[in-house]
Amino acid sequence: MLVVGLTGGIGSGKSTVARKLSEFGALIYYTDDRAKSLMVNSSELRDRLIDEFGKEVYINEGLNRKYLSSIVFSDKEKLKILNSIVHPIVAKDFDKWVSKQNGKIVIKEAAILFESGAYKTCDVNISISADLEERISRVIKRDGVNRNDVVARINNQWTDSQRNSKADIVFVSPDYDRLDIKVEELYIKLLALEDEKG
């Protein structure tokens, strides 16, 4: 089994590439979705978040995302604290998930794969890269937000060149009509790496 880390900036197409890879047979762990679920369903995580950010972090049994976002996105130290609480629990959850899988390729799709250090537990890491203007227009269309909001979010993340410098494979997001071909080539490459791993 080959454990693959997959990352990319907002609007790069990483979720689309992950979905396409799953169509070829890869098993995908969507880190952000699991983190959101664990923040609601893990009593250990709930207790630690309440201790750190106050009981207002939960409302009606759900996570008060707006409240939490207002704290962590205006204070980088608070964001580091949030990540230091959430990431170890997500890492354990991922290991448990991998142990139950029966396939050649498992993929950890994560927005901050390199920043969190999660890439160190993967055999191969892929950075999805795309033209900046294309990324901005995708996010505006997808999220219904304005350009300034998108640029602010992009500026809060690592640059493509930072991610690409740490990646084993850089996948440049092609035009949508060529995506299936390019993703199939990527999947074949990953199968070859899995064979080499033995």
C-alpha positions in Angstrom: 0.0 0.0 0.0 1.3 3.4 -1.0 0.3 6.3 1.3 0.1 9.5 -0.7 -0.3 13.1 0.6 -2.2 15.4 -1.7 -2.4 19.1 -1.2 -2.8 22.4 -3.0 -3.9 26.0 -2.4 -7.5 27.1 -2.4 -9.0 26.8 -5.8 -6.1 24.7 -7.1 -8.4 21.7 -7.9 -7.1 19.3 -5.2 -10.6 18.0 -4.3 -11.4 17.5 -8.0 -8.1 15.6 -8.6 -8.8 13.5 -5.4 -12.3 12.6 -6.7 -10.9 11.7 -10.1 -8.2 9.5 -8.5 -10.9 7.7 -6.5 -12.7 6.9 -9.8 -9.5 5.0 -10.8 -9.4 3.1 -7.6 -7.6 5.2 -5.0 -9.0 5.4 -1.5 -9.4 9.0 -0.3 -9.2 10.4 3.3 -10.5 13.9 3.2 -8.7 15.5 6.1 -10.7 18.7 6.4 -14.0 16.9 6.4 -12.8 14.4 9.0 -11.4 17.2 11.2 -14.8 19.0 11.0 -16.6 15.7 12.0 -14.1 15.0 14.8 -14.5 18.5 16.2 -18.1 17.8 16.7 -18.0 14.1 17.6 -14.8 13.5 19.6 -15.3 14.3 23.3 -11.6 14.6 23.8 -11.4 17.3 21.1 -14.5 19.1 22.3 -13.1 19.3 25.8 -9.8 20.6 24.7 -11.3 23.3 22.4 -13.7 24.5 25.2 -10.7 24.7 27.6 -8.7 26.8 25.1 -11.4 28.9 23.4 -14.3 29.0 25.8 -17.7 27.2 25.9 -19.0 29.6 23.1 -17.0 27.4 20.7 -20.1 25.1 20.6 -23.7 26.0 20.1 -26.7 23.6 20.1 -24.3 20.6 20.0 -22.6 22.0 16.9 -19.3 23.7 16.4 -19.6 27.5 16.3 -17.4 27.9 13.2 -18.0 31.7 12.9 -16.9 32.3 16.5 -13.8 30.0 16.1 -12.8 31.5 12.8 -13.1 35.1 14.1 -10.5 34.1 16.8 -8.0 32.0 14.8 -7.9 33.9 11.5 -7.1 37.2 13.2 -4.4 35.7 15.5 -1.7 33.4 14.1 -0.8 32.2 17.6 -4.4 31.1 18.2 -4.4 29.3 14.8 -1.2 27.5 15.8 -2.9 26.4 19.1 -6.0 25.2 17.2 -3.8 23.2 14.8 -1.7 21.7 17.7 -5.0 20.5 19.3 -6.7 19.2 16.2 -3.9 17.7 14.1 -2.6 14.9 16.4 -6.2 13.6 16.8 -6.8 13.7 13.0 -3.4 12.0 12.5 -4.5 9.1 14.8 -7.9 8.9 13.0 -6.0 8.7 9.7 -3.8 5.9 10.9 -6.9 4.0 12.2 -8.6 4.6 8.8 -5.5 3.3 6.8 -5.4 0.1 8.9 -8.9 -0.7 7.8 -8.3 -0.1 4.1 -7.5 -2.8 1.5 -6.2 -1.1 -1.6 -2.9 -0.2 -3.3 -3.2 3.6 -3.1 -4.5 5.5 -0.1 -4.6 9.3 -0.3 -4.6 11.9 2.4 -6.1 15.0 0.9 -5.2 17.9 3.1 -5.1 21.7 2.7 -2.1 22.1 5.0 -0.3 18.9 4.4 3.2 20.5 4.6 2.4 23.2 7.1 1.1 20.6 9.6 4.0 18.2 9.1 1.5 15.5 8.0 3.5 14.9 4.8 6.2 13.2 6.9 4.0 10.1 7.3 3.3 9.8 3.6 5.4 7.7 1.1 4.8 10.3 -1.7 3.5 13.8 -1.6 1.7 15.6 -4.5 1.3 19.4 -4.8 -1.6 20.5 -7.1 -0.6 23.7 -8.8 -2.8 26.1 -10.9 -2.7 29.5 -12.4 -3.4 32.2 -9.8 -6.2 34.0 -11.8 -7.8 30.6 -12.5 -7.8 29.8 -8.8 -9.3 33.1 -7.9 -12.1 32.8 -10.5 -12.9 29.2 -9.4 -13.3 30.2 -5.7 -15.4 33.3 -6.6 -17.7 31.0 -8.6 -17.8 28.2 -6.1 -18.2 30.2 -2.8 -20.0 33.3 -4.1 -17.3 35.5 -2.5 -15.6 38.6 -3.8 -12.1 38.8 -5.2 -10.6 40.5 -2.1 -11.8 37.7 0.2 -10.3 35.1 -2.1 -6.9 36.9 -2.3 -6.9 37.3 1.5 -7.4 33.5 1.9 -4.7 32.8 -0.7 -2.3 35.1 1.1 -2.9 33.3 4.3 -1.7 30.0 2.8 1.7 28.8 1.5 2.5 29.7 -2.1 2.5 27.1 -4.8 6.3 27.4 -5.0 6.6 26.7 -1.2 4.4 23.6 -1.6 6.1 22.5 -4.9 9.5 22.7 -3.3 8.5 20.0 -0.7 6.5 17.8 -3.1 7.7 14.6 -4.8 5.2 15.2 -7.6 3.9 18.5 -8.9 0.6 18.2 -10.8 -0.2 21.2 -12.8 -4.0 21.4 -13.1 -4.8 21.2 -16.9 -7.8 22.4 -18.7 -10.9 20.5 -17.5 -11.3 18.6 -20.8 -7.8 17.1 -20.3 -8.2 16.4 -16.6 -9.2 12.7 -16.9 -6.2 11.9 -19.1 -3.8 13.7 -16.8 -5.2 12.1 -13.6 -5.1 8.7 -15.2 -1.4 9.2 -16.0 -0.9 10.3 -12.4 -2.6 7.2 -11.1 -0.5 4.9 -13.3 2.6 6.6 -11.9 1.4 6.0 -8.3 0.7 2.3 -9.1 4.3 2.0 -10.4 5.6 3.6 -7.2 3.5 1.2 -5.2 5.0 -1.7 -7.1 8.5 -0.5 -6.4 7.7 -0.2 -2.7 6.7 -3.8 -2.8 
